[in-house]
Amino acid sequence: MQLSQILGDEDDGEQGEEEVTKLYGRDGLVFLLDATASMFEPLLSGADEAIKQCLECVKRTLMNKIISSDSDLVGVVLFGTEKSKNIYNFEHVLVLVDLSCPSADSIKKVESFLDVKKLANEFGHSQAFLLSDALWICQHMFNNSKMKFATRRVMIFTRNDDPHASDPQKQRQARMRAEDLRESGIHIELLALGKGFNHSQFYNTIVQEPEDQQYAHAQISERLEELLSQIKRRIHKKRIVSHLRFELGPQLKMAVTNYMLARRMRKPGPVKLERETNHELRTRTVSFLEDTGEFLLPSDVVKFQEYGGRRIKFSRDDARHMKEVMPPGIRLVGFRPKADLKAEHYVHPASFIYPDEETVKGSTCLFRALMNQCIAKDVVAICWFVPRKGVSARLVALIPQEEVCNPQGIQQIPPGFHVIPLPFANDLREVPPERRSTEDDGMHTEEIEDMVEAAKMMIKKLRFRFNPDDFEDPVLQTHWRNIEALALNRDSVESINDLTVPVVEDMDHRAGEQMEEFQKLTNPAGIDFVRAAAFKKGATKRKAGETSSNQPAKRPVSSDEVQEAVRHGHVEKMTVAQLKDFLISEGVKVDSHLRKADLIACLYKHLGIQPIP
């Protein structure tokens, strides 16, 4: 085995979700929903009831969790109900969904109560609840779980800003219980519903918003879209990829945390199952000698790299040490003007670093001083970067990002450094641009300039403000919609809104004249290049002077060949066309929509043979 095979194609800037989960644990989330009578009224005229919007958000969160992080745990608790269901038998607190991984059953259960009348009739309302009891149940759900959590959160949905206004004792109990949750590492968050919600009445002493979510008190949701947007921002994973030491000099170091801002979302790979039991199969790979068939242990296998006609052998430890040039961390090399950083230098996904004050005191002050000086001098820091053990060192550029707040003083963009991996000298390639003179095209310089001006006008009219959050991958969405339809036993697949498809009508309305002018200048003959390209592609598939009638026809399978395939169990190897042609030739009526499995069943039935198991 060559050395390059053991080193592999590494991805220095990206760490899989499974690996991060193993290192730091899972996310735990309990939705605590107010189910009193006021929640069964709409927030706006003509809108759905508040409780229905909350349950819709919970359902969509469960569906998104299955796609993005199905190892996380989610629970749903209602308070203010007449009926009770919890381990301590507290009155007016009902556990709707136990803390568990998202599943089709939990989605169906939440979906079944989107009928508000059914929810009210089955569980009822009550104002005699204790918020402290509801918080206690949430804490118990986390404490009884055997899973390791990276974060534990309780998210309260309510439109009542002062639930125990007439009873100071109940308020005191709720504050004490909230303090117990905070001390045990459980964060309490609030999603306020409806206008006029006053956080200072009661919940400012209950809720402890994380530092990066201090915008919450300034936002009150009235519509489903606003509620979904808030939940999306709150539950979005801000997982720490690694804790690193940032070395500015021999005696000057600080601690930072490294976050991954973007990671390509892929469809999950297929999982092989045992046909009879539906149990997942495990793959085991063994090495053996081709001559003798003797099995080899991992210690019996060595790696090699060819050099000068010789095979230079390496042990597994040697190959690992070759990658570990320096320990994990960031080491400052120097500074360069920001203008020197080119677009073609982007070779890997960027990450983001932020000071870690808990690990090294004074890191925030030193980090901010470095960032402010980089912004003031318009420079970037060039550093050696090793994100974790076992990863090769890279040169990176640290681009400073200044904090941005809205007029209310709520942070919109956090301060920090974007870590941009840079290419090495042997990573760069030079591709000479192909330059064609205007004489080769039979055009004059004035005609070229007119085309350029027409293109500029067309581009100017079609410009828009791009935001990746506005576009979902249609392939992924289609894949998961089909999976959801099968898992939830739906009769039809929910359609998706593919925003990547150009809206031709809007384009014509905005830049119809400019596009027509550009078309006249660049294609005065009005040639349909799409059809011409398709014709050319079809023509190249045949030899010169050969027509479709000259192509040899495929020979149909004979009855003896089919009998031979059935006898030896090779019917699966026959194509759909062969199966259809044979059945039609035998006088069997075949529908055009039949699948291969159905055609094989028809074949066995026609021949009067039992299928071979």
N, C-alpha and C positions, 0 to 999 in steps of 0.2 A: 504494500500500500504506500502511495506517495505521500510526502509531507503535506502537500497542498490539500489532500483529502481530509487529513486530520485537523488542519487549521481551518479549512472551510471558508465560506463567504460570510464574513461576520457583518453584523449590523450594529455599529458602535452606538448609534444614536437612539436606538429603539429597544425597548424591553417589553416582552409579551405580558399580557394581562395575567396569564396564569402564573408567571414567575413572580410578578409583583404581589399577587395574592398570597403565594406561599411565604414570601418574606414578611409581609406586613399584616396579613389577615384579611378578613372580609369586612364589608360595610354592612352595618345593621341599621335598619330604619323601621320605626313604628309610627304609623299614621294614627293620630288621636283626633277623632272627629266629634264635634259637638252635634248631638242628635236631639236637641231641645226643639220646641215648637217653632221658634223663630227661624231655624235652619230649613224648615219646610216651606218657606216663602221665597219667591224669586228676589234676587238682588236688584234687578232692573225690570221694568214693565215689559212683558212679552218674553222674558228670558226663562230658563229653567230654574227650578228650585235650587237653593244654595247647596243643600245636601246632595242633590243629584250631580251638580257640577263637581263637588268634592269627590264623590265616588267615581265619576268619570276620570278625574285626574289620577286617582289611585289605580284604576284599571289600566290606564295608558302607561303609568309608571311600571306596573308589573309586566306589561307586554314589552316595554323598552328594556327592562332589566333582563328578561330572558334572552334578548338579542345581545346586549352589550356586556352584561356581567351576571350570568345566571347562578354564580356561586354566592352572591349576596343574599342576605336574609331580610324579609319584609313581613311586617305584621300590621293588622288593622284592628283598632279598638274604638268603640263608640261609648260616649258618656252622655248622660241625660236621657237614657231610655227607661221605660217602665220595667221592661224585662231585664234580668241580670244573668250573666254567664261569665264567670271567672273563677280562678282556683281558690280565692279567699272568700267567695260569696259576698263580695261587696255589692251593695244595692246600687242599681242604676248605672252599672258599668258592664259592658258586654264585649267580649273578645270575638270579633267577627272572623278574623283570620289569624291563626297562631303564627309566631315568628318562625318562618321557614323559607326555603328557596322558592322563588316564583315558579308556579306550575300552572298547567291548564285548569286544574281543579280550583285553585285560588282565584284565577281570572273569572271562571264561570260563576263562582260564588258571589264575587263582587258585582258581576254583570247582572246577576239575577235580582239584585236589590236596586238596580237603576229605576225600577218601577217604584216611585215614591209612595204610592198608596199601599203597595205591598209591604214596604219597609215600615210605614207608620202603623199598619194594622198588626204586623207581627211583633214589633218591638215597643211601640208606643212612645210617649214622651213623659218626662218628669223634670221638675225644677229642684227636686230634693237631692240632687247628686252632690258628691264631694269631689272637687278637682284633685285633692290630695290622694283620694283612693284611686282615681284613674292613673295618676302618675306613678303610684305604688305598683299597680299592675304592670305598667310599662317597664319599670325597673326590674320587677320579678321575671318578666319574659327574657330580658337580657341575661340576668344572673343564672337562670336555669338552662341557658343554652351552653352546649359543650364546645361551640365553635370559638376560634380565636378571632377577635374583632380588631380591625384597624380603626374604625369609627363606630360610635353608637349614638344614634340621634332619635329624638322624639319630635315629630312635626305636628303642631296643633292647628286645626282648622276651626275657626269660630267667627261669628259676627257679633258676639256679646263681649264688650270691652271691660265689663265689671260683673263677673258671674256671681260673686258673693257680696253684693253691695250692702246688704242689710245685716251681714253677719261677720264681724271682724274676726271672730274665732276661726271660722272656716277659711278666711283669707290667710290668717297666720299659719294654719295647718298646711295650706297649699304652698306658701313660701318656704316653710321648713322642709317639705317633701321635695320641692324643686332644688333646694340647697343640697339635699342628700344625693340627688341625681347628679348634680354638678361635681360633687366631691368624688363620686364613683366613676367619673369620666363620661357621663351621658350628657350630651348637649340637647337643650330644649330650644326649638325654633317655632316661630309663630307665622302663620299665614292669615292675615287679617282680611275679613270680607266685608264689603260694603262701605259706603261713604260715612264719615263721621266717627270712624273707629278711633278711639283715643287710647294710645298705648300707655300713657301716664296714669290712667285710672287704676290699673291693676297689673297688666302683663309686663311692664318694664322691670318689675321685681321678680318675675317668674322666668322670663326668657333671657338667655345669654347667647346673643348672636356671635358667631365667630368673627374674627377681625376682618376677614375678607368678605363678609356679608352684612356689613353695617348699613347697607342700603335698605334693609328690610323694613325698618320703621317708616321710611319715607314712601313706601309703596303699599297701597291697599287695593286689593283685587275686587272687581265687580263682574268681569267677564271671564268665560272659560279660558280664552286665549291668554289673558293676563295671568291667570292662575297657573296654567301649564308652563308659561314662560318662567315664572318664579320658581316652580318646582324643578324645572330643568336646570336652572342655574344652581340651585341649592344641592341637588343630588349628583351633579356632575362631578366625576372623580378628579380630585386634585391630588393624586397619589405621588408621593415622593419617590423618585427613582433611586436616589442615593444621597447620602450625607457625605460631604467632601470637605477637605481642608484646602483653602485658597492661600498659597504661599506667595506673598508679595516680595519677600526678601529673606535672607538667612534667619533673621530674628523677628520677622513680622508675618504673622499668619492669622487667618480668621476662618470661621466655619460658615459654609453655605449649604443650602439644600437644592437639589437638582430636580426640576419638574419636566415632564414631557408634555408639550403643548398640543402636538398633533400626532396622530397615529393612524395609519391606514386601516380602515375597517374591512375585514375580509369575511367571506362566507365560511362557516365552519366546515372542516373536512369531513368526509364520510366516515361513519363508524361501522365496523363490521360486527354483525350479530349472529349468534347461533340460530339456525332456522327454527328449531323446535322450541327452545326455551326463551328465545329473544334476549339471552344474556350477552353482554359485551365480550368480544374476544380480545385476548391479549397477544401481541406479536412478540416473538422471541427470535433473535437472530444469533446464529452460531457460525463459527468459522471452522472449516475442515480442510484437510489435505486432499487435493484432487486425485492423487495417485492411490493413496491407501484408505481414504475415507475417515482418517483419524480426526476426532474433534480436538480443537485447540482452545486453550484458555486465553484470556486477554493478555496475560503476561507472555504468552508464546508469540504474539504478533508484534512486529516492529514496523516502523515507518521508514521511508527512504526518500531521498531527493537525488535525481540524476545530476551529476556535475562532472564535466570532462570525460564522459563515457563511463564513469564509475557510479555505483549506487552507494550514497552516503547514508548510513543507517542512523536512526534516532529512536530513542525510547519515548514513551508518552510524556514522561517528566521533562525530557529535553525539549520536546515540541512546545510544552506549556511555558517553559522558562524563556523560550525565544520570543514569545509574545509579551512577556512581562518586563518591558524596558524600564518602567518606573512604577511606583505604587499608585493606587487610586488617589486622585486629587487634581488640583489646578495649580500650575506654576507659571507665574508671569514671565514673559520674555521681553516685551517692550510695547511700544505704541506706534500706530500708524494713522495717517489722516483717514477719516471715514470715506473720503472720495476714492481711496485706493481699492476699496472693496467692490468687486464687480459682480454682476449677476451670474456670470459663468463660474464663479467660485463656489456656488452652492452645490454641494455634492451629497449631503445627508440631511435628514430632518433636523431642525434646530431644537434646542431645549431652552430652559429658562432657569436662572439661578437667583436665589433670594437669601438674605442673611439668616443664619441660624444662631440666634442669641442664646438659646438654651445650652448649646454645646460649648461655645466660647463666648464669654462675656466681652462686650465691646465690639462684637462683629458688626452690629447694625451701624454703629457710628463710623467705623472704618469703611464699610461697604458704601455707605451714603457719600462719604468724602470722595472715594474713588469714582463713584458714578457721577457726582456733580462736576468734578474736574474733567472727566471725559466729555460730558455734555458741553461744558463751557469752552473747551478747546477743540470740540468737534473731532475727536479722535476715537479709535477703537483700541482695545487692549488685545494684543496677540499673546496667546498662552498655550502651554502644553496641557492637554486635557485627557484624563483617564477616568471615565465615569464609574467603573467598578472593576473588581479583580478579574483577571483573565481577558481583558479587552486591551487591544493595542492602543498606544498613545497616539493622539492626533493633535495637529495644530488647529486652534480655533480662534475666531475673532469674537470678542465680547462687545456687543453693541448695546449702549446704555439706553434704557427706556425711562422717561420721566413720568412721574405720577400725574394723572389727569383726573380732576374731580368735576362734577356738575355744579350748577349754581347753588344747589343746596348743600354743597360740601361733601357729597357722597362720592367715594372713590369709584371711578369708571375703569381706569387702567392702572395697574399697580406698578410701582417702581422696581427696577431690577436690570439684569443683563440678559440679552438673548445670546445664546451660545451657538455660533455659526461654524460648523466644521469646514476647514479649508483643505484644498487639494495640495498634495506634494508635487514636486517638479515632475516626477514620472507619471503623475495622474493626468497631466495636461496634454491635449492633442491640438495640433494645428491643422485646420482644414482650409485650404486656400479658397476664397470665394470665387465663384464662376462669374466672370464679367463678360457681357456680350455687348458689342457695339451696336449702336442704333442702325448702322448701315446694314448689319446682318438681317435685321427685321424689316428693312425697307422703310423705316420711320425717320422723321426729322425730329430735331431736338424740341421744336415747338410742340409737336404732337405728344411727345413724352411728358413735357411739362403740363400740358392740358390734362393728361390722364392722372398725373400726380395730384393736381389741384382738385380734380373731380373725386379722387379717392379720399383726399383729406376732408372734403365737404361731407361725403357719405359717412366716413368714420365719426366725424363730429356729431352728426345727427343721431347715430346709433350708439353713442356712448351711454353707459349707465353705471350706477354705483354698485360695485360687486361686493357681496358679502357671502362667504362660504356657508353661513348658517341658513341661507335662503334656499340652498340646493341640497337635496338628499339623493343619494345614489339610487337611481331607478332599478338597477339590477338587484341590489341588496333588498330594496323595498319589495320588489316583486317576489323574490325568493322567500322572504319572511311572511308576506301575506299568504302565500300558498301553504307554508308550514302552519301558520295560525289557523287557517281554514280547516286543515286536517286535524290539528290538535283540539280545536274547539268544536268540531263536528258541525261546521257551518255548511249551508247548502251552496253558497257561492263565495268566490274569492273577492275580498274588498278591493276595489280599484284604487290605483295610486294616481296622484297628480304629478306627472313627469314635467318638472319645471325646466329640464334641460332641452326640451323641444322648442325650437324658435317659434314665436308667435308671429306668423307671417303678416297677419292683418295689421298688427301694431307696427311692424317694421315698415310696411307700405305707407301707413298713415304718417309716420315720423320722417321717413327718408325715401319715399317713393320717387319723387322727382330726381333726387341725387343719384339713386341707384339706376334709374333709367338713363340718366345722362352718362354715368360711368359705363353702362352696358353699350351705349352707342359708340363711345370713343374706343373701347377696347375690343368690341366685337361688332363692327359695322355690318358684317355679312349676316349676322343673326344666326350663327351656327349653334345647334344644340349639342354642346360638348358632352353632356351626360349620356345621350343616346349614342353619340359617336364613340365614346369610350367603351360603352357596353358592346357595341357592334364589333369594335376592334378586339375586345377581350374574347368574344365568342369566336371570331375568325381565327385567332391564334391557336385555338384548341385543335383545329384541324390542320392537316398538312396542306401545302399549296395545291390548289386545283381539286381538292377532295371535298365532296359535298356530304350532307347527312345521309343521303341515300346510298353512298358508297360504304358507310360504316357497316361492319359485319354484325348481323343480328345475334343476340345472345341465344344459345341453344337451350330450349326448355328441358327440364329434367324429365326423365322417362319414369314409367311406373316401376320398373325394376330398380332404378336408383333410389326411388322413394322407399320401396320395400326394404332395400339394403340399409338405408338410413334409420328406418324404424327398428329393424332387427338389432342394430348395433347401438341404438340410443343416440344417434347423431342428428336427430331432427332439429335440434336447437341451432345447428350450424347452417341450416337452410335459410335463405333470405326471405323477406316478406313477399317479394315479387315471385319467387319460385313457388312458395306455398300457394299464393293466389292463383297463379297460372295452372298449377296441377289440379287444384280443386275445381276450377272452372272447366278444365278439360274433362274432368270426371262428371260434370253435370251438377256439381254442388253449387247452390246459390250462396254467393259471398258478398256481404255488405262492405262498402268501401271504408267504413270507419273501424273495422275490426283490427285489433292489435295482434302482434305476433303470437302471444299466448293463446288468444282466441282462435287464431287460424290453426295452431297446432292441435288444439282440442277438437276442432272440426275435422282435422285430418284423421286423428285417432278414431273418432266416432264413425267417420265414413268407412274406414278400413275394418271397423269392428274389433279393435285391439285395445286392451287396457294399457294406459300410459305406464311407462317404466318408472318406478319411484327413484 
